[in-house]
Amino acid sequence: MSATQQQGIRGAAWIMLLALAAVWGGSFFFVEIALTEEKPLTIVLHRVFWAVPALALVVWWKGLRMPREGRFWGAYLVMGALNNVIPFSLIVWGQKYLEGGLASILNGTTAVFGAVVAGLLLADERLTAAKLIGAFLGLLGVAVIMGMDALSDFDLRDLAQIAILGAGLSYSFASVWGKVALRNQPVEVNALGMLIGSTVLMIPLVLIIDGVPSFSYSAPVWASLFGIAWLATALAYLLYFGILKRAGAANLMLVTLMVPPFAVGLGAAFLGERLGIEALIGFALIAAGLAVTDGRLLRRNV
């Protein structure tokens, strides 16, 4: 492969990385709009339900087939719970009490803590000193964001921040589960199977807790629901796996640093949100934790 071709692949990967950061950053904005008229769990159901036909079209267009073995569908249910149902529900509920930009910053701890979880549970992922230092910096960033008041005056806003961190932990376990249980399946098939599993889990959960959705939403809320389903979920998974193929998992971690600026920017431009200095310092510490965890960002010849 020529140097020009290699440069083209790198350029394409960077464009995809920016697009992924934009749609994932936009998901926090879309959720804030949707929360004005709908409950958190129902929003999550809309997100996974409407993403299914979009990804099904991609799987059909590529001529891929869904597996028939029960073990795969059991794995999809687990993956759907760990990578969609639990984290999406925690994040959307947390955004009832937090700005979208702040939620995106806290969610940025996923890559840092995920490296530690993988190091503890996977034989081919060593738990190194860099990963532990990165996790410590991430925790320090969270502590700065939450502030000392959280120890003496704990409220719903503090609980919402913990919920976002719980979502990041769930994502970490999902990454490990995907590597163990779904490594031999096409990525598009895994994404569709996971979303089908998520929908199957969410339907009874929503009916029991929220009741039957009304579907009488305003145009902005409908646009937001389809935005998180088609852009921040279906398209995002295609971009995610495309970047993974072109640039590898290590480069994909960079999206963690790129999501918050998009989320903060959208919140500031359209919702008038402003984050305090604590949030910015916390983001800097979390970003430093990711840099230490990744390692390559601190070397000279990358």
N, C-alpha and C positions, 0 to 999 in steps of 0.2 A: 504493500500500500504506500502510495507516495505521500510526501510531506503535506502537499496541498489537500489530499483526501483526508489525512489525519486532522488537519486544521479545520476542515469542513465539519467533521464529526464533532470536534470540540466545540465549534461554533454552534452547531445544532443543539448540542447538549446544554450549552449555556442558555440558549433561547428557551428550551423546554424547562430548564430550571427556573428561569424568571417567570414563565407562564404558570408553572406549578405553584410558586410562591404567591403569585397574584390571585389564583383561584382559591388557594387555601387561606390566604389573608382575607379574601372576599367572603369566605364562609362565615367569619365572625361578624362581619357587617350584615350579611343576609339574615343571620340568626337574630340579630338585634331588631331588625324590621319585623321578622315573623313573630317574635315574642310580644309584639304589640297586640296581636289578635289570637294567638294560639298558645297552648300549653307545651312545655318542653318535650314530653314523650311523644306527643302527636307530631311535633316538628321533626323529631328523629325518624318516626315512621314514614313521613313524607319523603325525607331525604333518602332513605334506603329503598323505599317502594318505587319511586319514580326513576331511580337510577338503574333498576333491574332491566326494563325494556331497552334503555339506551345501550347498556353493555351487551344485552342479548343480541342486538343488531350487529354489534362488532364481532361477537363470537360466530354468529351465522355467516357474516360476510367473509370471515377468514376461513370458513369451512371447518371450524373446530367442533368437537363433540363433548358434551358433558358426560362425566363418568356415571356409570350405573351402580357401581359397588357401594354398599351401605357405609363402608368405612370412610369413604371420601365425604359423603354427606354428613356423617357424624363429625368429621374434621371441620367441615364448612360451618356447622352449627357452633362449634367451639370458637372457630376463627371469627365468625360473625359476632359472637358475644364479646370476645376480647378486643376486637379491632373496630367494632361499630357500636353495638348496643350499649355496652358499659361506658366507653369513653365519650361517645356522642351525647349520651344522656347526661353524664356528669358535666360536660362542657356547656351544653345548652342550659341546664339548670343553673350552673354557675354564672352564666351571662345574665340571669335575671338580676343579679346584684353587682356585677362587674362590667366595666367597659370592655368592648370587644378587643381593643388594643392591649389592655392589661391581661386579658384571658389568653391572647396569643403569645404574650411574653412568658407567662407561666407555663403554657403548653410547650414552650421551647426547651423545657428541661427533659423532654422525651428522649432526645438523642443521647444526652449525657447519662441519664439514669438507665437508659436501655443498654448502653455499653456495659454497665455493671451487672445488670440482670443477665445478659448474654454470657458474660464472663463467669458468672456463678453456675449457670445451667447448661452451657454448651461446652463440650470437650475441645472444640476447635476455636474457641474464643477465649483467649487467656485473659485473666483478670490482672491487669498491670497496675503499676503505681500511677501511671498517667491517667488511667480511667478512674481510680480512686480520688486523685487530686481534682480531676474534672468534676466528679460528683460533688466533692466538697465545695468547690466554687459555685456549682449550681445551687446547692443548698444555701450557701451564703447569700446568693442573689435573691433567693426566695425569702430568706429571713429579712433582708433589707426592704423588699417590697411589702411584706406583711407588717414589719415594724415591731417594736417592743410592746406596743399596746396590745397586740394579739395575745400576749401571755396573761394580761390582767383584765382586759375588757374584750373577751371573745364574742363576736357577733356573727350575723348571717354573712356578712361580707368576708370575714375570715374563713367561715365554713365553705363559702363559694370558692375561695382560692385553694383550699385543701381539695375540693372536688376536682378542680382543674389538674392539680398534681396527681390525683388518683387516676384521672384519664390518661395522663402520661405513663403511669405505671402499667395500666392495662395495655396500652400500645406496646410497651416493652415486652410483656409476656406474649402478646400476639405475634411479635416478630420472631420470638423463639419458637412458638408453636408452628408458625408457617414454615420455618426452616426444617423442623422435625417431621411434620405430618404432610406437607404439601409440596415438597421440593421437586417432585418428578412430574408435576402437571403444568400445562401451559399457563402463563401468568394471567391471560385474559379469562381463562376458564376458572382459575382460582378466584379472581376478583368477582366474577358473576356468581359462582357458587357461594362465596362468602356473603354477598348481598342478598341472595335468596334466603340463606340461613338467617341473616339479620332480620329480614322481613317476616319470616315465619315466627321468630321469637318476639318481634315487636307487636304484631297484630293482637295477640291475646293480652299482652301487657298494657297496651293502650286502651283496649276495650274495658278491661277491669279497672284501671286507674283513672283514665281520662273520659271514658265513654266513647260513643260513636262520634267521629269528627263531623263538624257541621258543613264544611266545604264552602261556606258563605263568606269568603275572604275578600278583602279589597284587592284591586289590581297590584298594588305594590307588594302585598304579602304573597300573592300567588307568584309574582315574579321572583321574590326572594326564595320561596320554596323550590321552584324549579331551578333557581340559581344554585342552591346548595346541592340539589340532586344531580343535575346534569353537568354543571361546571365543577363544583367543589368535590364531587364524588365520582361520577362516571368518567368525565374528562380527566380529573386529577389522577385516578388510578392508571389510566392509559399513559399519561405523562410520567407518572412515578415509575412504572415498569419500563418505559422507554428510556428514561435516564439511567435506570439501573443497568440496562443492557449496554448502553453506550459509554457510561462513565463510571459505573461501579457503585457499590454501597457507600464507600467512604466519601466520594464526591456528593452523593445524594444527601449526606448529612448537612451540607451547606444550606439546604433549603430552610433548615431550622432557623438560621440567622436572617433569612430573607423574608419570612412570613410576617413577623411583627411590624416592619416598616409599612407594608401594604395595609395591614389591619389598622394600625394607628393612623395612617394617612386617610383612609376611607372614613374612619370615625371622626376625625377632625374636620374633614371637608364637608361631610353630609350630616353629621349628627352633633357637631359642635363640641366633641369630646376633647379634653386635654388631660394628659397624664402628668403626675407630679414628678419631681426630681428623683424620688425614691424608686419609681418604676424604671426610669432611665438608667440609674445606677445598677439596679437589679438586673436589667437586661444586659448591661456591659459585663457583669460578673458571670451571668449564664453564658454569654458569648465567649468569655475567656475560658470557661469550663469546657465548652465544646472545642475550642482551639487546642487545649491541652489534651483532651480525649482523643482528638483526631491526630494530633502529633505533627502531621505534615505541614500544618499552618505555621508551625514554629521553626521549621527547617528552612535553610537558605535556598537550597536547590530543589524546588518542588517541580 
